[in-house]
Amino acid sequence: MSFYTSLSGLKGAQTDLSTISNNVANAGSTGFKRSRAIFGDLFAAAPTQSTKTVAGQGVRLNGITQQFSQGTLEGTGKTLDLAIAGDGFFAVRGQPPREELSFTRNGAFGVNVNREVVDTLGSKVQLLPVDVNGNILSTAIVDMIDFTLPEFDPLDPTAALANITIDKAGLVTATYANGNTGNLGSIAMSSFTNVEGLRPIGDAHWQATGESGNPQINAAATGSLGEVRSGTLERANVDLTEELVSLIGAQRNFQANAQAIETANTLTQTIINLQV
């Protein structure tokens, strides 16, 4: 029995090592959120058996949860590099035909050949529709629009787009060569009842699940969604010092369980030799 108990500990330590290693490997990944392995003990006894005479049966993995604490913000000077100072997520929609909605903290956005503002996976950044004064017209998912840069002023086809600005509330404003300005929309932000229930799909992107609840869409600077910081990216929330200390602890745990297995093997071999 001690062999299998130590084996479960060995597997648990290996999972812990893998989780920590993944955190360290992604210390430079934009918007990455560190993970933590959570373990629980295994115990079993018959209803008529005294638990005072039964040892535990080892350890099991309860789950690997991501820690959505705020990462450090780093200035880049690029307008379409966006970071969130708060708990929200950017809403992005995949390209046709699937057009799946996902959510990200990685605000390294760029422009594709169709003048659509896209993320590192090619998904289109979503905006909430606004009126001429910048007021939100709808927060429904079906009313979100793709963030597309206009080539010319809608009121003057001869005036090309000069630049865009994105304020802390996520309002996107275009300025044209003739001096006219126009609101394109407001960056769509989302929150969830249980963020730990989100399904990670890589590159600091997540999808909603039954455990996370449906996305709650709103504009930036609303409630806990946080403000949008243009010209800034969020670094990974990985503290290398903390991770390396945890790595040493996981390594010691692995070695201790391996030694326990070796001891159990030695005792078993001794008993077999005595019987011979």
C-alpha positions as CSV (number, residue, x, y, z in Angstrom):
1,M,0.0,0.0,0.0
2,S,2.8,2.4,0.8
3,F,4.1,1.9,-2.7
4,Y,0.9,3.2,-4.3
5,T,0.6,6.0,-1.7
6,S,4.1,7.3,-2.6
7,L,3.3,6.8,-6.3
8,S,0.3,9.2,-6.0
9,G,2.6,11.6,-4.3
10,L,5.1,11.3,-7.1
11,K,2.5,12.0,-9.8
12,G,1.2,15.0,-7.7
13,A,4.8,16.4,-7.5
14,Q,5.3,15.9,-11.2
15,T,2.1,17.8,-11.9
16,D,3.2,20.6,-9.6
17,L,6.6,20.7,-11.4
18,S,4.9,20.9,-14.8
19,T,2.6,23.7,-13.6
20,I,5.4,25.8,-12.2
21,S,7.6,25.1,-15.3
22,N,4.7,26.4,-17.5
23,N,4.5,29.6,-15.4
24,V,8.3,30.2,-15.7
25,A,8.2,29.5,-19.4
26,N,5.5,32.1,-20.0
27,A,7.0,34.8,-17.8
28,G,7.5,36.9,-20.9
29,S,4.1,36.1,-22.5
30,T,1.7,39.1,-22.9
31,G,-1.4,38.9,-20.7
32,F,-0.4,35.4,-19.3
33,K,-2.0,34.4,-16.0
34,R,-0.1,32.0,-13.8
35,S,-1.6,28.7,-12.7
36,R,-1.6,26.8,-9.4
37,A,-2.1,23.1,-8.8
38,I,-4.5,22.3,-6.0
39,F,-4.3,18.9,-4.2
40,G,-6.4,17.0,-1.8
41,D,-5.8,13.9,0.3
42,L,-7.2,10.4,-0.4
43,F,-8.9,8.6,2.5
44,A,-11.1,5.5,2.5
45,A,-12.5,3.3,5.3
46,A,-15.4,0.9,5.7
47,P,-18.4,2.2,7.7
48,T,-17.7,-0.3,10.5
49,Q,-14.0,0.4,10.6
50,S,-12.3,2.7,13.1
51,T,-10.6,5.6,11.2
52,K,-8.1,5.8,14.0
53,T,-6.4,2.7,12.6
54,V,-6.5,3.7,8.9
55,A,-3.8,5.7,7.2
56,G,-4.5,7.8,4.2
57,Q,-4.2,6.5,0.6
58,G,-2.2,9.3,-0.9
59,V,-3.0,12.5,-2.8
60,R,-5.0,13.5,-5.8
61,L,-5.2,16.5,-8.1
62,N,-8.3,18.6,-7.4
63,G,-7.6,21.0,-10.3
64,I,-5.2,23.5,-11.9
65,T,-6.6,27.0,-11.5
66,Q,-5.4,30.2,-13.1
67,Q,-4.7,33.2,-10.9
68,F,-6.2,36.3,-12.6
69,S,-4.4,38.9,-10.6
70,Q,-3.3,42.2,-12.3
71,G,0.0,42.0,-14.3
72,T,2.5,44.9,-14.6
73,L,1.6,47.4,-17.4
74,E,4.4,48.2,-19.8
75,G,4.3,51.2,-22.2
76,T,4.9,50.6,-25.9
77,G,3.7,53.8,-27.5
78,K,1.6,52.0,-30.1
79,T,-2.0,53.2,-30.1
80,L,-3.5,49.7,-30.8
81,D,-1.5,48.1,-28.0
82,L,-4.2,48.0,-25.2
83,A,-4.0,46.9,-21.6
84,I,-6.7,46.6,-18.9
85,A,-6.2,48.1,-15.5
86,G,-8.9,46.0,-13.8
87,D,-10.7,42.7,-14.0
88,G,-12.2,42.8,-17.4
89,F,-11.5,41.0,-20.7
90,F,-11.4,42.2,-24.3
91,A,-14.1,40.5,-26.5
92,V,-12.9,39.2,-29.8
93,R,-14.6,37.2,-32.6
94,G,-13.0,34.6,-34.8
95,Q,-12.9,34.8,-38.6
96,P,-15.7,33.1,-40.7
97,P,-17.1,30.5,-40.9
98,R,-17.0,29.7,-37.1
99,E,-16.8,33.2,-35.7
100,E,-16.4,32.0,-32.1
101,L,-16.4,34.6,-29.4
102,S,-13.5,34.5,-27.0
103,F,-12.0,36.7,-24.4
104,T,-8.4,37.9,-23.9
105,R,-6.1,40.0,-21.8
106,N,-3.5,40.1,-24.6
107,G,-4.1,43.5,-26.1
108,A,-1.3,43.3,-28.7
109,F,-3.7,44.3,-31.6
110,G,-2.8,45.0,-35.2
111,V,-4.6,45.7,-38.5
112,N,-5.1,43.0,-41.3
113,V,-5.5,43.6,-45.0
114,N,-9.2,44.2,-44.6
115,R,-8.4,47.1,-42.2
116,E,-9.9,45.0,-39.3
117,V,-8.3,45.4,-35.9
118,V,-7.3,41.8,-34.9
119,D,-5.4,40.1,-32.1
120,T,-2.5,37.7,-32.3
121,L,-4.8,34.8,-33.3
122,G,-6.4,36.8,-36.1
123,S,-9.7,37.3,-34.2
124,K,-11.5,40.6,-34.7
125,V,-11.7,43.1,-31.8
126,Q,-15.4,43.9,-30.9
127,L,-16.8,47.3,-30.3
128,L,-20.1,48.5,-28.7
129,P,-22.1,50.9,-30.9
130,V,-22.2,54.5,-29.8
131,D,-23.9,57.7,-30.8
132,V,-22.2,60.9,-31.9
133,N,-21.7,61.9,-28.3
134,G,-20.0,58.6,-27.4
135,N,-22.9,57.2,-25.4
136,I,-23.3,53.4,-25.5
137,L,-26.4,52.4,-27.6
138,S,-26.4,48.6,-26.7
139,T,-24.4,46.1,-24.6
140,A,-26.0,43.0,-26.2
141,I,-23.6,40.5,-27.8
142,V,-25.6,40.4,-31.0
143,D,-25.2,44.2,-31.4
144,M,-21.4,44.2,-31.1
145,I,-19.5,45.3,-34.2
146,D,-16.1,44.6,-35.7
147,F,-13.4,47.2,-35.0
148,T,-12.6,48.3,-38.5
149,L,-10.5,51.4,-39.5
150,P,-12.2,53.6,-42.0
151,E,-10.1,54.6,-45.0
152,F,-11.8,58.0,-45.6
153,D,-14.1,60.4,-43.8
154,P,-17.7,59.1,-44.4
155,L,-18.7,62.7,-45.0
156,D,-15.8,63.6,-47.2
157,P,-14.4,60.8,-49.4
158,T,-11.3,62.9,-50.2
159,A,-10.2,63.1,-46.5
160,A,-8.1,60.1,-45.5
161,L,-7.9,58.8,-42.0
162,A,-5.2,60.6,-40.1
163,N,-5.2,58.8,-36.7
164,I,-7.3,57.2,-34.0
165,T,-7.4,57.7,-30.3
166,I,-8.7,55.4,-27.5
167,D,-9.5,56.9,-24.2
168,K,-9.6,55.2,-20.8
169,A,-13.3,54.4,-21.2
170,G,-12.5,52.6,-24.4
171,L,-14.1,55.1,-26.7
172,V,-12.5,54.9,-30.2
173,T,-12.3,58.3,-32.1
174,A,-11.1,58.7,-35.6
175,T,-9.5,61.9,-36.9
176,Y,-9.4,62.7,-40.6
177,A,-7.1,64.8,-42.8
178,N,-9.8,67.5,-43.0
179,G,-9.9,67.9,-39.3
180,N,-13.3,66.1,-38.8
181,T,-13.6,63.5,-36.0
182,G,-16.0,60.6,-35.5
183,N,-16.7,57.9,-32.9
184,L,-16.2,54.4,-34.2
185,G,-17.5,52.7,-31.1
186,S,-16.4,51.7,-27.6
187,I,-14.1,48.7,-26.8
188,A,-16.4,45.8,-25.7
189,M,-15.3,44.5,-22.3
190,S,-16.6,41.4,-20.5
191,S,-16.7,40.0,-17.0
192,F,-17.7,36.7,-15.6
193,T,-19.3,35.4,-12.4
194,N,-16.5,32.8,-12.0
195,V,-13.4,33.6,-14.0
196,E,-11.7,30.4,-12.8
197,G,-14.3,28.5,-14.7
198,L,-13.1,29.9,-18.1
199,R,-11.6,27.5,-20.5
200,P,-8.1,28.6,-21.6
201,I,-7.4,28.1,-25.3
202,G,-3.9,29.6,-25.4
203,D,-2.2,33.0,-26.1
204,A,-4.0,34.5,-23.1
205,H,-7.4,33.7,-24.6
206,W,-10.3,32.1,-22.8
207,Q,-13.8,30.8,-23.8
208,A,-16.9,30.9,-21.6
209,T,-18.2,27.7,-20.1
210,G,-21.1,26.6,-17.9
211,E,-18.8,27.0,-14.9
212,S,-17.8,30.6,-15.7
213,G,-21.3,31.7,-16.6
214,N,-22.3,33.8,-19.6
215,P,-20.2,36.9,-20.4
216,Q,-21.5,40.2,-19.1
217,I,-20.7,42.8,-21.7
218,N,-20.2,46.5,-20.9
219,A,-18.0,49.5,-21.6
220,A,-14.6,50.0,-19.9
221,A,-14.5,51.9,-16.7
222,T,-17.8,50.3,-15.7
223,G,-17.8,48.6,-12.3
224,S,-14.8,46.3,-11.9
225,L,-14.1,46.0,-15.6
226,G,-11.3,48.5,-15.4
227,E,-9.9,51.1,-17.7
228,V,-8.3,50.7,-21.1
229,R,-4.8,52.0,-21.4
230,S,-3.8,52.7,-25.0
231,G,-0.1,52.3,-25.9
232,T,0.4,49.8,-23.1
233,L,0.6,46.0,-22.7
234,E,0.0,43.8,-19.6
235,R,2.9,41.6,-18.7
236,A,2.5,38.1,-17.3
237,N,1.6,38.1,-13.5
238,V,4.5,35.7,-12.9
239,D,6.9,36.4,-10.0
240,L,10.0,34.5,-10.9
241,T,11.4,34.5,-7.4
242,E,8.2,33.0,-6.0
243,E,8.0,30.4,-8.8
244,L,11.7,29.3,-8.3
245,V,11.0,28.9,-4.5
246,S,7.9,26.8,-5.4
247,L,10.0,24.8,-7.9
248,I,12.5,23.9,-5.2
249,G,9.7,22.7,-2.9
250,A,8.1,20.6,-5.7
251,Q,11.5,19.1,-6.4
252,R,12.0,18.2,-2.8
253,N,8.5,16.7,-2.7
254,F,9.3,14.6,-5.8
255,Q,12.6,13.4,-4.3
256,A,10.9,12.5,-0.9
257,N,8.2,10.4,-2.6
258,A,10.8,8.7,-4.9
259,Q,12.8,7.8,-1.7
260,A,9.7,6.4,-0.1
261,I,9.1,4.2,-3.1
262,E,12.7,3.0,-2.9
263,T,12.3,2.2,0.8
264,A,9.1,0.2,0.2
265,N,10.8,-1.7,-2.6
266,T,13.8,-2.5,-0.3
267,L,11.5,-3.8,2.4
268,T,9.5,-5.9,0.0
269,Q,12.7,-7.4,-1.4
270,T,13.9,-8.2,2.1
271,I,10.7,-10.0,2.9
272,I,10.9,-12.0,-0.3
273,N,14.5,-13.0,0.5
274,L,13.4,-14.2,4.0
275,Q,10.7,-16.4,2.5
276,V,13.3,-18.0,0.2
